[in-house]
């Protein structure tokens, strides 16, 4: 029996880019060429053997694959540069970030709602 493809919610970064690339009938060579990368690197990414590219490249990849940038950045494990810079200069902010993984889903939703309401 053939194994079902993973649902988008449980896909890795590599699985997601491979699925999207195939859905758009693009070859690894085509995508890699548009990104200015070697296609073997893209192959490694798709097979979970390579380090995810930088934020700018992930954003370009999202555009090529016509998908949400933020979702692809999250799957690639990319943290915005502004967060890293703020954490480097603001110890309390760094402490806050380190506590986030232990927060409950409800606590995270409350934080998100407060931030959205402050705009």
HELIX and SHEET records of a PDB file:
HELIX    1   1 UNK A    8  UNK A   10  5                                   3    
HELIX    2   2 UNK A   13  UNK A   23  1                                  11    
HELIX    3   3 UNK A   28  UNK A   35  1                                   8    
HELIX    4   4 UNK A   39  UNK A   46  1                                   8    
HELIX    5   5 UNK A   55  UNK A   64  1                                  10    
HELIX    6   6 UNK A   69  UNK A   75  1                                   7    
HELIX    7   7 UNK A   81  UNK A   89  1                                   9    
HELIX    8   8 UNK A   91  UNK A  100  1                                  10    
HELIX    9   9 UNK A  105  UNK A  117  1                                  13    
END                                                                             
